[in-house]
Structure formats: structure tokens, C-alpha cells
């Protein structure tokens, strides 16, 4: 991310000075792609991608294990295809080089696709044990605070009124 920030600041600075860098756009877009793919792999390691964790966490026992493993199988299968397609792109682009930097092979820029996909797969595999170990969140029925999900000491209080006017009163006390 720091390299991308430096390249962008340099590109803007040189452009404002009237001496635009010919390689700026191409390098910045490649760095952004690298940042995206490698950041996605890091997010996968932390299981921070879009999902439905509430549904999975509400499941118990074998159903939860099956849901986690099935979801991971789909994700890993998708990234196997991405890695294969990325490798095919690298083969097709073989001897090409970047337009603005002819000494840099296009393969270097495009290597992010199969490498990023393999890192995503590795991160997903490494995070499976943690995902399986995370138990379901307690529901209101088995809450340690008495079963109604309210903070300690407030169980058994009845709520009277609506909206901002709602007050909690002990049972048997009329408002």
C-alpha cells in the first residue's frame, strides 16, 4: 500500500509540474491489483469476507460443520479455477512486456492472479480449524443471564410503554 501511495503522489506531483511520468498509470494500476489480491488473501485468513456468519453460528453440531466445510469447498473450488485461469493468462502473455516499461515482463504483473488465488486457498485452509472451533453464539433461550438476553440483574422486569417512554418495572408494579 505504501508503494502505491508513493507512486500516486509522485505521479500527481510530476504531472502538476508539467513532466508527467510515462509509467505512472500502468504501474499504479498493477500495484492496485496486487494490493487487491493480496489484501483479499489476508482477509480470507481472518475470515473477514462477506458471508452469513449469523446463519452458520446459529447451527449446531454436524449441521454447522457441514455448512462450514461446504462453504469452504465452494470458495476453494472457485479460487482453484481462478488460479488455473491466471496461469493460462500468464502462458498466453508469454514474451510480452509492459508498454511503458519494456524491461518488465507482463508475466510479473499478471502473476498476481495465480499467486493471489493460491494464497487465498492457503488462507482458507489455514482458517478452517478456527471456523470449526467457533461455537454457536448463545441464543436468548440459553443465555447465562437468565435466558432473556438482558444484562445481569434486569431479568424478570417487565417493559411498559413504547419507544422512548418505555420503562422497566418489577412484576406486579403498575405504571
Residue frames as a rotation matrix with the C-alpha (Angstrom) as fourth column:
UNK 1
0.580 0.814 0.000 0.00
0.814 -0.580 0.000 0.00
0.000 0.000 -1.000 0.00
UNK 2
0.384 -0.521 -0.762 2.89
0.180 -0.768 0.615 2.31
-0.906 -0.373 -0.201 0.77
UNK 3
-0.667 -0.661 0.343 4.40
0.431 0.032 0.902 1.69
-0.607 0.749 0.264 -2.67
UNK 4
-0.109 0.727 0.678 1.08
0.968 -0.077 0.239 2.54
0.226 0.682 -0.695 -4.32
UNK 5
0.761 0.385 -0.523 0.78
0.549 -0.811 0.202 5.73
-0.346 -0.441 -0.828 -2.27
UNK 6
-0.072 -0.879 -0.471 4.34
0.147 -0.476 0.867 6.77
-0.987 -0.007 0.163 -3.22
UNK 7
-0.701 -0.180 0.690 3.73
0.671 0.162 0.723 6.08
-0.242 0.970 0.007 -6.93
UNK 8
0.286 0.893 0.347 0.45
0.936 -0.338 0.101 8.03
0.208 0.296 -0.932 -6.90
UNK 9
0.686 -0.077 -0.723 1.97
0.321 -0.861 0.396 11.01
-0.653 -0.503 -0.566 -5.07
UNK 10
-0.440 -0.895 -0.075 4.95
0.225 -0.191 0.955 11.01
-0.869 0.403 0.286 -7.45
UNK 11
-0.490 0.308 0.815 2.64
0.872 0.179 0.457 10.76
-0.005 0.934 -0.356 -10.47
UNK 12
0.637 0.770 -0.030 0.45
0.770 -0.635 0.053 13.64
0.022 -0.056 -0.998 -9.31
UNK 13
0.436 -0.551 -0.712 3.46
0.208 -0.708 0.675 15.76
-0.876 -0.442 -0.194 -8.38
UNK 14
-0.645 -0.731 0.223 5.23
0.352 -0.025 0.936 15.26
-0.678 0.682 0.273 -11.69
UNK 15
-0.184 0.658 0.730 2.00
0.970 -0.001 0.245 15.83
0.162 0.753 -0.638 -13.64
UNK 16
0.773 0.460 -0.436 1.38
0.566 -0.811 0.148 19.12
-0.286 -0.362 -0.887 -11.78
UNK 17
0.101 -0.842 -0.530 4.95
0.034 -0.530 0.847 20.14
-0.994 -0.104 -0.025 -12.57
UNK 18
0.604 0.225 -0.764 4.28
-0.693 -0.324 -0.644 19.53
-0.393 0.919 -0.040 -16.27
UNK 19
-0.370 -0.774 -0.514 6.53
-0.890 0.454 -0.042 16.47
0.266 0.442 -0.857 -16.56
UNK 20
0.597 0.724 0.344 4.16
-0.789 0.608 0.090 13.51
-0.144 -0.326 0.935 -16.38
UNK 21
-0.489 -0.714 0.501 5.76
-0.622 0.688 0.374 10.12
-0.612 -0.128 -0.780 -15.77
UNK 22
-0.286 0.377 -0.881 5.03
-0.877 0.267 0.399 7.79
0.385 0.887 0.254 -18.68
UNK 23
-0.646 -0.072 -0.760 4.94
0.029 0.993 -0.118 4.70
0.763 -0.098 -0.639 -16.48
UNK 24
-0.858 0.236 0.457 2.77
-0.513 -0.341 -0.788 6.09
-0.030 -0.910 0.413 -13.67
UNK 25
0.063 0.997 -0.054 -0.69
-0.998 0.063 0.005 4.86
0.008 0.054 0.999 -14.80
UNK 26
0.310 0.027 -0.950 0.44
-0.405 0.908 -0.106 1.36
0.860 0.417 0.293 -15.69
UNK 27
-0.667 -0.644 -0.374 2.44
0.096 0.423 -0.901 0.82
0.738 -0.637 -0.220 -12.51
UNK 28
-0.743 0.447 0.498 -0.27
-0.665 -0.402 -0.630 2.29
-0.081 -0.799 0.596 -10.26
UNK 29
0.300 0.913 -0.277 -2.94
-0.925 0.350 0.149 0.02
0.233 0.212 0.949 -11.75
UNK 30
0.082 -0.362 -0.929 -0.70
-0.070 0.927 -0.368 -3.04
0.994 0.095 0.050 -11.34
UNK 31
-0.896 -0.437 0.072 0.04
-0.070 -0.019 -0.997 -2.12
0.438 -0.899 -0.013 -7.73
UNK 32
-0.347 0.857 0.382 -3.68
-0.935 -0.285 -0.211 -1.67
-0.072 -0.430 0.900 -7.08
UNK 33
0.463 0.475 -0.749 -4.36
-0.581 0.800 0.148 -5.15
0.669 0.367 0.646 -8.49
UNK 34
-0.372 -0.682 -0.630 -1.62
0.147 0.626 -0.765 -6.62
0.916 -0.377 -0.133 -6.30
UNK 35
-0.884 0.073 0.463 -2.98
-0.449 -0.409 -0.794 -4.81
0.132 -0.910 0.394 -3.25
UNK 36
0.063 0.998 -0.008 -6.47
-0.988 0.063 0.142 -6.13
0.142 -0.001 0.990 -4.00
UNK 37
0.424 0.091 -0.901 -5.47
-0.273 0.961 -0.031 -9.77
0.864 0.260 0.432 -4.48
UNK 38
-0.523 -0.707 -0.476 -3.04
0.275 0.389 -0.879 -9.92
0.807 -0.590 -0.009 -1.56
UNK 39
-0.764 0.349 0.543 -5.43
-0.636 -0.550 -0.541 -7.99
0.110 -0.759 0.642 0.68
UNK 40
0.315 0.906 -0.282 -8.19
-0.838 0.405 0.365 -10.46
0.445 0.121 0.887 -0.19
UNK 41
0.099 -0.364 -0.926 -5.92
0.146 0.926 -0.349 -13.33
0.984 -0.100 0.145 0.85
UNK 42
-0.900 -0.424 0.099 -5.22
0.001 -0.230 -0.973 -11.60
0.436 -0.876 0.207 4.17
UNK 43
-0.334 0.869 0.365 -8.96
-0.938 -0.343 -0.041 -11.04
0.089 -0.357 0.930 4.69
UNK 44
0.400 0.454 -0.796 -9.53
-0.440 0.857 0.268 -14.74
0.804 0.243 0.543 3.97
UNK 45
-0.477 -0.662 -0.577 -7.03
0.259 0.522 -0.813 -15.66
0.840 -0.537 -0.078 6.66
UNK 46
-0.983 0.137 0.124 -9.03
-0.171 -0.427 -0.888 -13.57
-0.068 -0.894 0.443 9.13
UNK 47
-0.544 0.824 0.159 -12.36
0.839 0.527 0.137 -14.80
0.029 0.208 -0.978 7.69
UNK 48
-0.487 0.272 -0.830 -13.34
0.213 -0.885 -0.415 -11.20
-0.847 -0.379 0.373 7.08
UNK 49
-0.988 0.153 0.021 -15.10
-0.007 -0.178 0.984 -11.64
0.154 0.972 0.177 3.74
UNK 50
-0.326 0.944 0.046 -18.78
-0.940 -0.329 0.090 -11.15
0.100 -0.014 0.995 3.05
UNK 51
-0.834 0.115 -0.540 -20.76
0.081 0.993 0.085 -14.09
0.546 0.027 -0.837 4.34
UNK 52
0.250 0.931 0.266 -23.64
-0.444 -0.134 0.886 -15.11
0.860 -0.339 0.380 6.51
UNK 53
-0.730 -0.665 -0.158 -21.91
-0.173 0.404 -0.898 -15.80
0.662 -0.628 -0.409 9.83
UNK 54
-0.457 0.623 0.635 -25.13
-0.873 -0.175 -0.456 -15.44
-0.172 -0.763 0.623 11.81
UNK 55
0.579 0.680 -0.451 -26.67
-0.765 0.644 -0.011 -18.37
0.283 0.351 0.893 9.94
UNK 56
0.099 -0.634 -0.767 -23.59
-0.081 0.763 -0.641 -20.55
0.992 0.126 0.024 10.35
UNK 57
-0.817 -0.471 0.333 -23.14
-0.323 -0.105 -0.941 -19.59
0.478 -0.876 -0.067 14.01
UNK 58
-0.095 0.859 0.503 -26.75
-0.992 -0.038 -0.123 -20.46
-0.087 -0.510 0.856 14.76
UNK 59
0.532 0.239 -0.813 -26.22
-0.453 0.891 -0.035 -24.02
0.715 0.387 0.582 13.53
UNK 60
0.288 -0.401 0.870 -25.05
-0.887 0.229 0.400 -26.70
-0.360 -0.887 -0.289 15.92
UNK 61
0.227 -0.240 0.944 -23.12
-0.179 0.942 0.283 -29.94
-0.957 -0.233 0.171 15.68
UNK 62
-0.332 -0.401 0.854 -22.88
0.633 0.577 0.517 -31.77
-0.700 0.711 0.063 12.37
UNK 63
0.621 0.612 0.490 -25.05
0.777 -0.398 -0.488 -29.22
-0.104 0.683 -0.723 10.53
UNK 64
0.851 -0.363 -0.380 -22.63
-0.268 -0.921 0.281 -26.43
-0.452 -0.137 -0.881 11.44
UNK 65
-0.127 -0.941 0.313 -19.59
-0.097 0.326 0.940 -28.50
-0.987 0.089 -0.133 10.48
UNK 66
-0.071 0.182 0.981 -21.19
0.882 0.471 -0.024 -29.40
-0.466 0.863 -0.194 7.15
UNK 67
0.889 0.450 0.084 -22.10
0.442 -0.793 -0.419 -25.75
-0.122 0.410 -0.904 6.43
UNK 68
0.531 -0.771 -0.352 -18.55
-0.449 -0.608 0.655 -24.54
-0.719 -0.189 -0.669 7.16
UNK 69
-0.351 -0.731 0.586 -16.94
0.107 0.590 0.800 -27.28
-0.930 0.344 -0.128 5.08
UNK 70
0.210 0.510 0.834 -19.38
0.910 0.211 -0.358 -26.90
-0.358 0.834 -0.419 2.18
UNK 71
0.967 0.123 -0.222 -18.89
0.067 -0.968 -0.243 -23.13
-0.245 0.220 -0.944 2.04
UNK 72
0.218 -0.966 -0.139 -15.11
-0.504 -0.233 0.832 -23.56
-0.836 -0.111 -0.537 2.18
UNK 73
-0.230 -0.254 0.939 -15.23
0.546 0.765 0.341 -26.20
-0.806 0.591 -0.037 -0.56
UNK 74
0.677 0.532 0.508 -17.07
0.724 -0.358 -0.590 -23.75
-0.133 0.767 -0.627 -2.85
UNK 75
0.863 -0.395 -0.316 -14.63
-0.346 -0.917 0.201 -20.93
-0.369 -0.064 -0.927 -2.07
UNK 76
-0.088 -0.951 0.296 -11.57
-0.285 0.308 0.908 -23.13
-0.955 -0.004 -0.298 -2.58
UNK 77
0.018 0.168 0.986 -13.04
0.786 0.607 -0.118 -24.58
-0.618 0.777 -0.121 -5.79
UNK 78
0.934 0.348 0.081 -13.64
0.332 -0.759 -0.560 -21.08
-0.133 0.550 -0.825 -7.14
UNK 79
0.631 -0.736 -0.243 -10.08
-0.629 -0.670 0.396 -20.00
-0.454 -0.097 -0.886 -6.40
UNK 80
-0.137 -0.606 0.784 -8.65
0.247 0.746 0.619 -23.17
-0.959 0.278 0.048 -7.96
UNK 81
0.452 0.380 0.807 -10.39
0.869 0.016 -0.495 -22.08
-0.201 0.925 -0.323 -11.17
UNK 82
0.985 -0.116 -0.131 -9.07
-0.128 -0.988 -0.086 -18.50
-0.119 0.102 -0.988 -10.73
UNK 83
0.218 -0.966 0.136 -5.52
-0.405 0.037 0.913 -19.82
-0.888 -0.255 -0.384 -10.21
UNK 84
-0.090 -0.198 0.976 -5.77
0.669 0.714 0.206 -22.03
-0.738 0.671 0.068 -13.29
UNK 85
0.742 0.428 0.516 -7.17
0.670 -0.488 -0.559 -19.18
0.012 0.761 -0.649 -15.42
UNK 86
0.839 -0.486 -0.244 -4.47
-0.374 -0.842 0.389 -16.84
-0.395 -0.235 -0.888 -14.11
UNK 87
-0.078 -0.882 0.464 -1.80
-0.002 0.466 0.885 -19.34
-0.997 0.068 -0.037 -15.09
UNK 88
0.171 0.223 0.960 -3.33
0.907 0.344 -0.242 -19.60
-0.384 0.912 -0.144 -18.57
UNK 89
0.987 0.160 -0.005 -3.21
0.151 -0.938 -0.311 -15.80
-0.055 0.306 -0.950 -18.89
UNK 90
0.422 -0.900 -0.108 0.48
-0.477 -0.321 0.818 -15.86
-0.771 -0.294 -0.565 -18.00
UNK 91
-0.170 -0.450 0.877 1.14
0.492 0.732 0.471 -18.54
-0.854 0.511 0.097 -20.64
UNK 92
0.550 0.474 0.687 -0.70
0.828 -0.203 -0.523 -16.56
-0.108 0.857 -0.504 -23.33
UNK 93
0.989 -0.140 -0.055 1.12
-0.142 -0.990 -0.021 -13.33
-0.052 0.029 -0.998 -22.47
UNK 94
0.724 -0.686 0.075 4.45
0.687 0.727 0.011 -15.22
-0.062 0.044 0.997 -22.55
UNK 95
-0.209 -0.968 0.138 7.05
0.978 -0.205 0.044 -12.90
-0.014 0.144 0.990 -24.06
UNK 96
0.410 0.430 0.804 5.13
0.484 -0.850 0.208 -9.62
0.773 0.304 -0.557 -23.77
UNK 97
-0.623 -0.565 -0.541 6.33
0.774 -0.343 -0.533 -6.74
0.116 -0.750 0.651 -21.66
UNK 98
0.177 0.661 -0.729 4.73
0.679 -0.618 -0.396 -3.67
-0.713 -0.425 -0.558 -20.13
UNK 99
0.630 0.141 0.763 4.12
0.725 -0.459 -0.514 -0.84
0.278 0.877 -0.391 -22.61
UNK 100
0.884 -0.222 0.412 5.70
-0.268 -0.962 0.055 1.93
0.384 -0.158 -0.910 -20.54
UNK 101
0.222 -0.833 0.507 8.44
-0.855 0.084 0.512 -0.23
-0.469 -0.547 -0.694 -19.02
UNK 102
0.606 0.123 -0.786 9.56
-0.684 0.585 -0.436 -2.65
0.406 0.802 0.438 -21.74
UNK 103
-0.469 -0.852 -0.232 12.14
-0.540 0.484 -0.689 -4.29
0.699 -0.198 -0.687 -19.47
UNK 104
-0.619 0.357 0.700 9.34
-0.615 0.336 -0.714 -5.57
-0.490 -0.872 0.012 -17.14
UNK 105
-0.937 0.286 -0.202 7.68
0.072 0.723 0.687 -8.78
0.343 0.629 -0.698 -18.39
UNK 106
-0.206 0.954 0.219 3.88
-0.726 -0.299 0.619 -8.81
0.656 -0.031 0.754 -18.39
UNK 107
0.101 0.189 -0.977 4.10
0.299 0.931 0.211 -12.10
0.949 -0.313 0.037 -16.53
UNK 108
-0.839 -0.438 -0.322 5.35
0.442 -0.206 -0.873 -10.21
0.317 -0.875 0.366 -13.47
UNK 109
-0.762 0.605 0.233 2.27
-0.639 -0.761 -0.112 -8.02
0.110 -0.234 0.966 -13.46
UNK 110
0.116 0.891 -0.438 -0.14
-0.752 0.367 0.548 -10.89
0.649 0.266 0.713 -14.18
UNK 111
-0.565 -0.404 -0.719 1.46
0.093 0.835 -0.542 -13.27
0.820 -0.373 -0.435 -11.67
UNK 112
-0.819 0.291 0.495 -0.75
-0.574 -0.390 -0.720 -11.72
-0.017 -0.874 0.486 -9.01
UNK 113
0.136 0.958 -0.251 -3.73
-0.923 0.214 0.319 -13.71
0.359 0.189 0.914 -10.27
UNK 114
0.401 0.058 -0.914 -2.46
0.012 0.998 0.069 -17.27
0.916 -0.038 0.399 -9.69
UNK 115
-0.680 -0.690 -0.247 -0.31
0.283 0.064 -0.957 -16.28
0.676 -0.721 0.152 -6.69
UNK 116
-0.687 0.494 0.533 -3.15
-0.708 -0.621 -0.336 -14.35
0.165 -0.608 0.776 -5.05
UNK 117
0.358 0.858 -0.368 -5.57
-0.736 0.502 0.455 -17.23
0.575 0.108 0.811 -5.69
UNK 118
0.093 -0.396 -0.914 -3.17
0.301 0.886 -0.353 -19.76
0.949 -0.242 0.201 -4.18
UNK 119
-0.907 -0.386 0.168 -2.64
-0.006 -0.387 -0.922 -17.51
0.421 -0.837 0.349 -1.16
UNK 120
-0.238 0.912 0.335 -6.42
-0.932 -0.311 0.185 -17.23
0.273 -0.269 0.924 -0.78
UNK 121
0.478 0.378 -0.793 -6.72
-0.267 0.922 0.280 -21.03
0.837 0.078 0.542 -0.88
UNK 122
-0.398 -0.729 -0.557 -3.92
0.419 0.395 -0.817 -21.41
0.816 -0.559 0.149 1.68
UNK 123
-0.861 0.115 0.496 -5.51
-0.431 -0.682 -0.591 -18.79
0.270 -0.723 0.636 3.95
UNK 124
0.156 0.987 -0.033 -8.89
-0.869 0.153 0.470 -20.50
0.469 -0.045 0.882 3.68
UNK 125
0.342 -0.091 -0.935 -7.38
0.122 0.991 -0.052 -23.89
0.932 -0.096 0.350 4.55
UNK 126
-0.689 -0.701 -0.184 -5.44
0.311 -0.057 -0.949 -22.45
0.655 -0.711 0.258 7.49
UNK 127
-0.762 0.423 0.491 -8.56
-0.626 -0.674 -0.391 -20.79
0.165 -0.605 0.779 8.91
UNK 128
-0.044 0.785 -0.617 -10.84
-0.313 0.576 0.755 -23.85
0.949 0.227 0.221 8.72
UNK 129
-0.402 -0.087 -0.912 -9.89
0.683 0.634 -0.362 -25.20
0.610 -0.768 -0.195 12.18
UNK 130
-0.979 0.047 -0.199 -10.71
0.100 -0.739 -0.667 -21.83
-0.178 -0.672 0.718 13.77
UNK 131
-0.536 0.829 -0.158 -14.00
-0.753 -0.385 0.533 -21.64
0.381 0.405 0.831 11.88
UNK 132
-0.033 0.513 -0.858 -14.96
0.046 0.858 0.512 -25.11
0.998 -0.022 -0.052 13.04
UNK 133
-0.611 -0.301 -0.733 -13.94
0.699 0.231 -0.677 -24.37
0.373 -0.925 0.069 16.64
UNK 134
-0.911 0.337 0.237 -16.06
-0.390 -0.891 -0.233 -21.23
0.132 -0.305 0.943 16.90
UNK 135
-0.727 0.684 -0.058 -19.16
0.650 0.660 -0.376 -22.43
-0.219 -0.311 -0.925 18.65
UNK 136
-0.075 0.789 0.610 -22.61
0.682 -0.406 0.608 -21.02
0.727 0.462 -0.508 18.10
UNK 137
-0.795 -0.115 0.596 -23.41
-0.245 -0.838 -0.488 -17.77
0.555 -0.534 0.638 19.84
UNK 138
-0.832 0.519 -0.196 -25.71
0.457 0.442 -0.772 -18.19
-0.314 -0.732 -0.605 22.81
UNK 139
-0.442 0.778 0.446 -29.34
0.341 -0.313 0.886 -17.65
0.829 0.544 -0.127 21.98
UNK 140
-0.297 0.414 0.861 -31.85
-0.732 -0.677 0.073 -15.94
0.613 -0.608 0.504 24.23
UNK 141
0.692 0.661 -0.290 -33.00
-0.363 0.666 0.652 -19.35
0.624 -0.346 0.701 25.44
UNK 142
0.650 -0.495 -0.577 -29.65
0.695 0.695 0.185 -20.46
0.309 -0.521 0.796 26.81
UNK 143
0.249 -0.510 0.824 -28.28
-0.146 -0.860 -0.488 -17.07
0.957 0.001 -0.289 27.85
UNK 144
-0.405 -0.510 -0.759 -26.19
0.650 0.423 -0.631 -17.24
0.643 -0.749 0.160 31.01
UNK 145
-0.964 0.039 0.262 -28.05
-0.181 -0.820 -0.543 -14.20
0.194 -0.571 0.798 32.38
UNK 146
-0.596 0.768 0.235 -31.32
-0.203 0.139 -0.969 -15.98
-0.777 -0.625 0.073 32.88
UNK 147
-0.465 0.362 0.808 -32.47
0.707 0.701 0.093 -16.67
-0.533 0.614 -0.582 29.37
UNK 148
0.618 0.786 0.034 -33.92
0.632 -0.471 -0.616 -13.36
-0.468 0.402 -0.787 28.18
UNK 149
0.169 -0.650 0.741 -30.70
0.913 -0.181 -0.367 -11.84
0.372 0.738 0.562 26.80
UNK 150
0.762 0.130 0.635 -30.84
-0.022 -0.974 0.226 -8.80
0.647 -0.186 -0.739 29.07
UNK 151
-0.225 -0.935 0.275 -27.97
-0.362 -0.182 -0.914 -7.65
0.905 -0.305 -0.297 31.28
UNK 152
-0.515 -0.099 -0.851 -27.41
0.619 0.644 -0.450 -9.22
0.593 -0.759 -0.270 34.69
UNK 153
-0.841 0.188 -0.507 -29.88
0.400 -0.414 -0.818 -8.02
-0.363 -0.891 0.273 37.31
UNK 154
-0.671 0.616 -0.412 -32.61
-0.691 -0.721 0.047 -6.96
-0.269 0.317 0.910 34.87
UNK 155
-0.816 0.408 -0.409 -34.29
0.099 0.796 0.598 -10.36
0.569 0.447 -0.690 34.37
UNK 156
-0.443 0.744 -0.501 -37.90
0.897 0.370 -0.243 -10.54
0.005 -0.556 -0.831 35.41
UNK 157
-0.592 0.244 -0.768 -38.52
0.037 -0.944 -0.328 -6.85
-0.805 -0.223 0.550 34.82
UNK 158
0.101 0.702 0.705 -41.49
0.910 0.221 -0.351 -6.08
-0.402 0.677 -0.617 32.62
UNK 159
-0.919 -0.393 0.042 -41.34
0.364 -0.799 0.478 -3.34
-0.154 0.455 0.877 30.00
UNK 160
0.141 0.978 -0.155 -44.25
0.823 -0.203 -0.530 -0.88
-0.550 -0.052 -0.834 30.00
UNK 161
0.395 0.080 -0.915 -44.87
-0.229 -0.956 -0.183 1.87
-0.890 0.282 -0.359 27.43
UNK 162
0.716 -0.138 0.684 -43.49
0.674 0.393 -0.626 2.34
-0.183 0.909 0.375 23.94
UNK 163
0.533 -0.554 0.639 -40.44
0.376 -0.521 -0.766 3.92
0.758 0.649 -0.069 22.37
UNK 164
-0.449 -0.784 0.429 -38.59
0.011 -0.485 -0.874 6.47
0.894 -0.388 0.227 24.49
UNK 165
0.003 0.555 0.832 -41.34
-0.881 -0.393 0.265 6.30
0.474 -0.733 0.488 27.12
UNK 166
0.532 0.200 -0.823 -40.74
0.008 0.970 0.241 2.58
0.847 -0.135 0.514 27.85
UNK 167
-0.066 -0.526 0.848 -39.78
-0.949 -0.229 -0.216 1.88
0.308 -0.819 -0.484 31.46
UNK 168
-0.281 -0.086 -0.956 -38.87
0.044 0.994 -0.102 -1.35
0.959 -0.071 -0.276 33.20
UNK 169
-0.004 0.375 0.927 -40.84
-0.946 -0.302 0.118 -2.10
0.325 -0.876 0.356 36.33
UNK 170
-0.919 -0.282 0.276 -40.71
-0.372 0.853 -0.366 -5.12
-0.132 -0.439 -0.889 38.65
UNK 171
-0.616 0.732 -0.291 -43.56
0.276 0.547 0.790 -7.63
0.737 0.407 -0.539 38.19
UNK 172
-0.075 0.738 -0.671 -46.76
0.980 0.179 0.087 -6.58
0.184 -0.651 -0.737 39.92
UNK 173
-0.405 -0.092 -0.910 -45.97
0.411 -0.907 -0.091 -2.83
-0.817 -0.410 0.405 39.95
UNK 174
0.383 0.648 0.658 -48.36
0.906 -0.125 -0.404 -0.86
-0.180 0.751 -0.635 37.76
UNK 175
-0.621 -0.650 0.438 -47.19
0.739 -0.672 0.051 2.25
0.261 0.355 0.898 35.90
